[in-house]
Amino acid sequence: MGGDKAMDETKRNHYSGRFAYHGLDRVLHEKARLGIMTSLMTHADGLLFNDLKELCSLTDGNLSRHLQTLAEASLVEIWKSSSAGRSQTLCRLTETGCQRFASYVTALERVVRDAAAAEKGWDAEDGSMPSGWVAT
Amino acid sequence: MGGDKAMDETKRNHYSGRFAYHGLDRVLHEKARLGIMTSLMTHADGLLFNDLKELCSLTDGNLSRHLQTLAEASLVEIWKSSSAGRSQTLCRLTETGCQRFASYVTALERVVRDAAAAEKGWDAEDGSMPSGWVAT
């Protein structure tokens, strides 16, 4: 009965790459960076380093590292100020960052739609394997 | 003008961790594994290795590596068959895999909702910085 589990050639070609999700930008598809980007998207005039750290529950080191990755990709810009006798760091989305994030979210929406459609079809009761298959 | 960019203490505490997205399971929040999981969710009775490879546009090596990660986390199960004179590998979601994936998708939906709400408020025209801030 093993053979009938394979897709036929036409179906396989038709669906080739259907779940490759190329739109899931590697720079953005990272938990911490996703939090940073959404925080900054929600605060159009920027966020101070310490506020951003708090919103994303990140350590100083982690936030710095991820901000650097995002800045190198021109998705965020980092500003310094030493007014009022102390140094402050402000982070803001760039126009590119806003556009790239919007495209990423469109890809994410597709995953959510695919998953929601699949959940309806997934029948956990149909759990028995035909004979000839051995668990590894 | 730098000072007015900081959140006040009450607001900061209130929103602490708001964008931490703890529900974004690290095993699942990876582009290739997300494709594998959605493919398997869409095919409740399992997929042969070669079909899964095609759907996700992955190489043999990459698919093997990611399947191993998912199997170690008990999210997928791997079956072997040597019927019809050749060896075949079938991959299926486990019940745990289905549940964990559903939770992950709920977290993903929240990101999408946050991002959609933020996009409406993001005004790219408000791009000038008050004096005293220096780009890095």
Contacts between the chains, C-beta under 8 A, distances in Angstrom:
chain1	res1	chain2	res2	distance
A	1	B	83	7.6
A	2	B	81	4.3
A	2	B	83	4.5
A	2	B	84	6.3
A	2	B	88	5.5
A	2	B	90	7.7
A	3	B	83	7.7
A	3	B	84	5.9
A	5	B	45	7.2
A	5	B	46	6.4
A	5	B	47	7.7
A	5	B	48	5.6
A	5	B	88	7.6
A	5	B	90	5.9
A	6	B	48	5.2
A	6	B	50	7.6
A	6	B	51	6.5
A	6	B	88	7.8
A	7	B	48	7.6
A	7	B	51	4.7
A	7	B	54	7.9
A	12	B	51	6.0
A	12	B	54	5.4
A	15	B	54	7.3
A	15	B	55	5.7
A	16	B	54	5.1
A	16	B	55	7.2
A	16	B	57	7.2
A	17	B	54	7.6
A	17	B	55	7.2
A	17	B	56	7.7
A	17	B	57	4.3
A	18	B	39	7.7
A	18	B	55	5.3
A	19	B	35	4.0
A	19	B	36	7.5
A	19	B	38	5.2
A	19	B	39	4.5
A	19	B	42	7.7
A	19	B	55	4.9
A	19	B	56	5.1
A	20	B	35	5.8
A	20	B	55	7.8
A	20	B	56	5.7
A	20	B	57	3.8
A	20	B	58	7.9
A	21	B	31	5.9
A	21	B	34	6.3
A	21	B	35	5.3
A	22	B	57	7.9
A	24	B	31	4.6
A	24	B	34	7.1
A	26	B	31	6.9
A	29	B	29	7.1
A	29	B	30	7.8
A	29	B	31	5.6
A	30	B	29	7.7
A	31	B	21	5.9
A	31	B	24	4.6
A	31	B	26	6.9
A	31	B	29	5.7
A	34	B	21	6.3
A	34	B	24	7.2
A	34	B	111	6.2
A	35	B	19	4.0
A	35	B	20	5.8
A	35	B	21	5.3
A	36	B	19	7.5
A	38	B	19	5.2
A	38	B	111	6.4
A	38	B	114	5.0
A	38	B	115	5.7
A	38	B	118	6.2
A	39	B	18	7.7
A	39	B	19	4.5
A	41	B	114	8.0
A	41	B	115	6.2
A	41	B	118	3.7
A	41	B	119	6.6
A	41	B	122	5.7
A	42	B	19	7.7
A	42	B	114	7.0
A	42	B	117	7.5
A	42	B	118	4.2
A	42	B	121	6.8
A	44	B	121	6.3
A	44	B	122	4.8
A	44	B	123	5.3
A	44	B	124	7.9
A	44	B	126	6.0
A	45	B	5	7.3
A	45	B	126	6.2
A	46	B	5	6.4
A	47	B	5	7.7
A	48	B	5	5.6
A	48	B	6	5.2
A	48	B	7	7.6
A	50	B	6	7.6
A	51	B	6	6.5
A	51	B	7	4.7
A	51	B	12	6.0
A	54	B	7	7.9
A	54	B	12	5.4
A	54	B	15	7.4
A	54	B	16	5.1
A	54	B	17	7.6
A	55	B	15	5.7
A	55	B	16	7.2
A	55	B	17	7.2
A	55	B	18	5.3
A	55	B	19	4.9
A	55	B	20	7.8
A	56	B	17	7.6
A	56	B	19	5.1
A	56	B	20	5.7
A	57	B	16	7.2
A	57	B	17	4.3
A	57	B	20	3.9
A	57	B	22	7.9
A	58	B	20	7.9
A	77	B	135	6.3
A	78	B	135	7.5
A	78	B	136	4.6
A	79	B	129	6.1
A	79	B	133	4.2
A	79	B	134	6.4
A	79	B	135	5.7
A	79	B	136	6.8
A	80	B	133	7.0
A	80	B	134	5.1
A	80	B	136	5.6
A	81	B	2	4.3
A	81	B	132	5.0
A	81	B	133	4.7
A	81	B	134	6.9
A	83	B	1	7.6
A	83	B	2	4.5
A	83	B	3	7.6
A	83	B	132	4.4
A	84	B	2	6.4
A	84	B	3	5.8
A	88	B	2	5.5
A	88	B	5	7.6
A	88	B	6	7.8
A	90	B	2	7.7
A	90	B	5	5.9
A	90	B	129	8.0
A	90	B	133	6.2
A	93	B	122	7.3
A	95	B	124	5.5
A	95	B	127	7.7
A	98	B	122	5.9
A	98	B	124	6.3
A	101	B	115	7.0
A	102	B	115	7.9
A	102	B	119	6.3
A	105	B	111	7.7
A	105	B	112	6.0
A	105	B	115	4.4
A	105	B	116	7.2
A	105	B	119	7.7
A	108	B	108	6.2
A	108	B	111	6.6
A	108	B	112	5.5
A	108	B	115	7.9
A	109	B	112	5.5
A	111	B	34	6.2
A	111	B	38	6.4
A	111	B	105	7.7
A	111	B	108	6.6
A	112	B	105	6.0
A	112	B	108	5.5
A	112	B	109	5.5
A	112	B	112	6.0
A	114	B	38	5.0
A	114	B	42	7.0
A	115	B	38	5.7
A	115	B	41	6.2
A	115	B	101	7.0
A	115	B	102	7.9
A	115	B	105	4.4
A	115	B	108	7.9
A	116	B	105	7.2
A	117	B	42	7.5
A	118	B	38	6.2
A	118	B	41	3.7
A	118	B	42	4.2
A	119	B	41	6.7
A	119	B	102	6.3
A	119	B	105	7.7
A	121	B	42	6.8
A	121	B	44	6.3
A	122	B	41	5.7
A	122	B	44	4.7
A	122	B	93	7.4
A	122	B	98	5.9
A	123	B	44	5.3
A	124	B	44	7.9
A	124	B	95	5.5
A	124	B	98	6.3
A	126	B	44	6.0
A	126	B	45	6.3
A	127	B	95	7.7
A	129	B	79	6.1
A	129	B	90	8.0
A	132	B	81	5.0
A	132	B	83	4.4
A	133	B	79	4.2
A	133	B	80	7.1
A	133	B	81	4.7
A	133	B	90	6.2
A	134	B	79	6.4
A	134	B	80	5.1
A	134	B	81	7.0
A	135	B	77	6.3
A	135	B	78	7.5
A	135	B	79	5.7
A	136	B	78	4.6
A	136	B	79	6.8
A	136	B	80	5.7
